[in-house]
Amino acid sequence: MFAVNLQNILAAQHEEYLEEIRLYNHERYLMREEADPFSMTDILFKKTFRLTKDMAQYILNTILPDIDIANNLDLTND
């Protein structure tokens, strides 16, 4: 009886863990698609992108001159 209860508890905990991951990933998706990432708090920005805002801005400023924006607007057309 104890083993069955333990299995049920572990299964419920695992499902809860998976749901937390799904919610976190969905929040990240929404942020990428709909929000200005630089308006996020510094802590959330670093947790999401694994960079500080200053580092991200530096990288953007470095690579943007080399990116042909017109050719990248619709990546499905080759």
C-alpha positions, 0 to 999 in steps of 0.5 A: 500500500505504501509503495502505491501511495509513494508512486502516486506522489512521485507521479503527481510531483513529476506532472507538476514539474512538467507543467511548471516547465511548460508554463515557463517555456510559454512565458519565454515564447510570449516574451520573445514574440510580443514584448520588448525584452529590454523592458524586462527586469535585469534579473528576468532578462539574465535568466531568460537570455543568459546575458546582461542587457549591456552584453546583449546590446553590445552583441546587437550593435556588433552584428547588426551592421552585418545583417541584411535585414531585408533578406531576413524578414521572410525566412521561408522564401529562399 
